[in-house]
Amino acid sequence: TNLHTDASPNDMKILCNEAKENHFAMVAINQVQSGLCAKLLSGTDIHIGAAISFPLGQTTIETKAFETEKAIEEGCKWGK
């Protein structure tokens, strides 16, 4: 998990490499990092979980829906 607001692309690379090395099921990230992590984890079965409306959740349902759709578009994946 890396939900730091100042997480850099290198931080995401470290997180994804750690997930691969340790056979983690998922990485948890902020939605803005979805595309990068999808690229870094391409070809693996590691899921990408994007925090939507993080950290307070105080956005409209329309905003949450947009963030969710964008995360999926950018490569977030889950399920079997």
C-alpha positions, 0 to 999 in steps of 0.5 A, a space after each residue: 500500500 502507498 497512499 501518500 499524496 506525494 508518492 512519486 513514480 519511483 515510489 510506485 515502481 518500488 511498490 509494484 516490484 515489492 508486490 511482484 517479489 512477494 507474490 502479493 495479491 494487490 497493491 493499494 494506491 490513490 486513483 491518480 497512480 492507476 495508469 502507472 501501476 497498471 503498466 508496471 504490473 502488466 502481465 501479472 495477476 496482481 490486482 490494483 486497488 484504487 482508493 476513491 474519494 480518499 481520504 475523507 470520502 466527502 465528494 458527490 456520488 457523481 465524483 466518486 463514479 467518475 473516479 471509479 470509471 477513470 481508475 478502471 479505464 486506466 487499468 485497475 483490476 480486481 476479481 478472479 
